[in-house]
Amino acid sequence: MFVQSVFGQMISSVDTCPWGSSAGRHVYELGQSVSPARTQRPLYTPEEKRRRDASPWTMVQGVLAPFQFLVFAVSLVLVLRFLLTGHGEQAATTSIVVKTFTLYTIMVTGAIWENEIYGKYLFAPAFFWEDTVSMVVIAIHSFYMWGLLTGSVDSRTLMFVALVAYATYVVNAIQFVLKLRAARLADSNPWHQTARGMHA
């Protein structure tokens, strides 16, 4: 039920790049003055939003993000099963490899998407923290692959490395969902839109 709920939230909120960071939102009361210091840059300017809607990579990211979460959920079950019972090592290992290559794919296509929208392949201001945490996620997954391919790390240790990688991935996914939710709420908030118009 929990996985199904989280999976449903991700599908409903994905409409852009899969890298996430938390972002707050400002709510202004009727008649309250808005100062430039209290406003924040919207996730998309009108031109960036136009490029996002026109880019084929937006759809690619929208498909890959929930797919990666599904792969993660299946792999997590297989890894925990192996650690708890000692059975299913090959299945768990295969699932981690699939998860890692799915991550690499979404990283490369996401960088292309980010460049099309913001003019930078990585660390565009709107997604700076998303990209920063994504680098950590990729580094831990890549360490797992190095240990697997070289045989220099035993299988149980590798499974714990995978769990650490998955924990950072979950943090990244939560960041992503929160940012998209905040952006949607800001776009639907008339006081926020008024503030943006006053200080554009």
C-alpha positions as CSV (number, residue, x, y, z in Angstrom):
1,M,0.0,0.0,0.0
2,F,2.8,2.4,0.9
3,V,4.8,1.7,-2.3
4,Q,1.6,2.0,-4.3
5,S,0.8,5.4,-2.7
6,V,4.3,6.8,-3.3
7,F,4.3,5.4,-6.8
8,G,1.0,7.1,-7.5
9,Q,2.3,10.4,-6.2
10,M,5.3,10.2,-8.4
11,I,3.3,9.4,-11.5
12,S,0.9,12.3,-10.9
13,S,3.6,14.8,-10.2
14,V,6.2,14.0,-12.9
15,D,6.2,16.5,-15.7
16,T,9.8,17.4,-16.0
17,C,13.4,16.3,-15.1
18,P,13.7,13.5,-12.5
19,W,16.2,15.1,-10.2
20,G,14.7,16.6,-7.0
21,S,15.2,19.2,-4.3
22,S,12.9,20.6,-1.7
23,A,11.5,24.1,-2.2
24,G,9.2,26.1,-0.1
25,R,6.4,28.4,-1.2
26,H,5.2,31.8,-0.1
27,V,1.6,32.5,0.7
28,Y,0.5,36.2,0.9
29,E,-2.6,37.4,2.7
30,L,-5.0,39.7,1.0
31,G,-3.7,43.3,1.1
32,Q,-0.2,42.2,2.3
33,S,2.6,43.9,0.6
34,V,5.1,41.8,-1.2
35,S,8.8,42.7,-1.2
36,P,11.3,41.5,-3.8
37,A,13.4,39.8,-1.0
38,R,10.5,37.5,-0.2
39,T,9.8,36.4,-3.7
40,Q,11.7,33.5,-5.3
41,R,12.5,32.6,-8.9
42,P,9.8,30.5,-10.4
43,L,10.8,27.0,-11.5
44,Y,10.2,28.1,-15.1
45,T,10.1,31.5,-16.7
46,P,7.4,31.7,-19.5
47,E,10.1,31.0,-22.1
48,E,11.5,28.1,-20.2
49,K,8.0,26.7,-19.8
50,R,7.5,27.0,-23.5
51,R,10.7,25.1,-24.2
52,R,9.8,22.5,-21.6
53,D,6.4,21.9,-23.3
54,A,8.0,21.7,-26.7
55,S,10.8,19.3,-25.8
56,P,10.5,15.6,-26.5
57,W,12.8,15.0,-23.6
58,T,10.1,16.1,-21.2
59,M,8.0,13.1,-22.1
60,V,11.1,10.8,-21.8
61,Q,11.7,12.0,-18.3
62,G,8.1,11.7,-17.4
63,V,8.2,8.0,-18.4
64,L,11.6,7.2,-17.0
65,A,11.0,8.6,-13.6
66,P,8.2,6.3,-12.5
67,F,9.8,3.4,-14.4
68,Q,13.0,3.9,-12.3
69,F,10.9,3.9,-9.1
70,L,9.2,0.7,-10.1
71,V,12.7,-0.9,-10.8
72,F,13.8,0.4,-7.4
73,A,10.8,-1.0,-5.5
74,V,11.3,-4.5,-7.1
75,S,15.1,-4.4,-6.5
76,L,14.7,-3.3,-2.9
77,V,12.5,-6.3,-2.1
78,L,15.0,-8.7,-3.8
79,V,18.0,-7.2,-1.9
80,L,16.2,-7.4,1.5
81,R,15.1,-11.0,0.7
82,F,18.8,-12.0,0.0
83,L,20.1,-10.2,3.2
84,L,17.4,-11.8,5.4
85,T,17.3,-15.3,3.9
86,G,20.6,-15.7,1.9
87,H,18.5,-16.7,-1.1
88,G,18.2,-15.0,-4.5
89,E,21.6,-13.4,-4.8
90,Q,21.6,-13.5,-8.6
91,A,18.2,-12.0,-8.9
92,A,19.1,-9.2,-6.4
93,T,22.3,-8.5,-8.2
94,T,20.6,-8.4,-11.6
95,S,18.0,-6.0,-10.3
96,I,20.7,-3.6,-8.9
97,V,22.5,-3.6,-12.3
98,V,19.2,-2.8,-14.0
99,K,18.5,-0.1,-11.5
100,T,22.0,1.4,-12.0
101,F,21.7,1.5,-15.8
102,T,18.2,3.0,-15.6
103,L,19.8,5.7,-13.4
104,Y,22.5,6.3,-15.9
105,T,19.9,6.6,-18.7
106,I,17.8,9.1,-16.8
107,M,20.9,11.0,-15.9
108,V,22.1,11.4,-19.5
109,T,18.6,12.2,-20.9
110,G,17.9,14.5,-17.9
111,A,21.1,16.5,-18.6
112,I,20.0,16.9,-22.2
113,W,16.6,18.0,-21.0
114,E,18.1,20.5,-18.6
115,N,20.3,22.0,-21.3
116,E,17.4,22.4,-23.6
117,I,15.3,24.2,-21.0
118,Y,18.0,26.1,-19.0
119,G,21.0,26.2,-21.3
120,K,23.2,24.1,-18.9
121,Y,23.7,20.3,-18.8
122,L,24.1,20.3,-15.0
123,F,23.7,22.6,-12.0
124,A,21.2,25.1,-13.6
125,P,20.1,27.3,-10.7
126,A,16.5,25.9,-10.8
127,F,17.8,22.4,-10.2
128,F,21.1,22.9,-8.4
129,W,20.3,20.8,-5.4
130,E,18.7,18.1,-7.5
131,D,21.8,17.8,-9.5
132,T,24.1,17.8,-6.4
133,V,22.2,15.0,-4.7
134,S,22.0,13.1,-8.0
135,M,25.8,13.2,-8.2
136,V,25.9,11.4,-4.8
137,V,23.4,8.9,-5.9
138,I,25.3,8.1,-9.1
139,A,28.6,7.9,-7.2
140,I,27.3,5.3,-4.8
141,H,25.7,3.2,-7.6
142,S,28.9,3.4,-9.6
143,F,30.9,2.2,-6.6
144,Y,28.6,-0.8,-6.4
145,M,29.3,-1.5,-10.1
146,W,33.0,-1.2,-9.5
147,G,32.9,-3.6,-6.6
148,L,30.8,-6.1,-8.6
149,L,33.0,-6.0,-11.8
150,T,36.3,-6.2,-10.0
151,G,35.2,-8.7,-7.4
152,S,37.0,-6.7,-4.7
153,V,33.9,-6.4,-2.5
154,D,32.0,-9.4,-1.1
155,S,28.4,-9.9,-2.1
156,R,26.8,-9.0,1.3
157,T,28.8,-5.8,1.6
158,L,27.7,-4.9,-2.0
159,M,24.1,-5.4,-1.0
160,F,24.5,-3.0,1.9
161,V,26.2,-0.5,-0.6
162,A,23.1,-0.9,-2.8
163,L,20.9,-0.1,0.2
164,V,22.8,3.1,0.9
165,A,22.5,4.0,-2.8
166,Y,18.8,3.4,-2.6
167,A,18.4,5.5,0.5
168,T,20.1,8.5,-1.3
169,Y,17.9,7.8,-4.3
170,V,14.8,8.0,-2.1
171,V,16.0,11.4,-0.7
172,N,16.5,12.6,-4.3
173,A,13.0,11.4,-5.3
174,I,11.4,13.1,-2.3
175,Q,13.2,16.3,-3.2
176,F,11.9,16.1,-6.7
177,V,8.3,15.5,-5.7
178,L,8.4,18.3,-3.2
179,K,9.8,20.8,-5.7
180,L,7.2,19.9,-8.4
181,R,4.4,20.1,-5.8
182,A,5.6,23.5,-4.6
183,A,5.9,24.7,-8.2
184,R,2.4,23.6,-9.0
185,L,1.0,25.2,-5.9
186,A,2.8,28.4,-6.7
187,D,1.5,28.5,-10.2
188,S,-2.1,28.0,-8.9
189,N,-1.7,30.6,-6.2
190,P,-3.1,34.0,-7.5
191,W,-1.1,36.0,-4.8
192,H,2.1,34.3,-5.9
193,Q,1.3,35.0,-9.6
194,T,0.6,38.6,-8.7
195,A,3.9,38.9,-6.8
196,R,5.8,37.5,-9.8
197,G,4.1,40.0,-12.1
198,M,5.0,42.9,-9.8
199,H,8.7,42.0,-9.7
200,A,9.2,40.5,-13.2
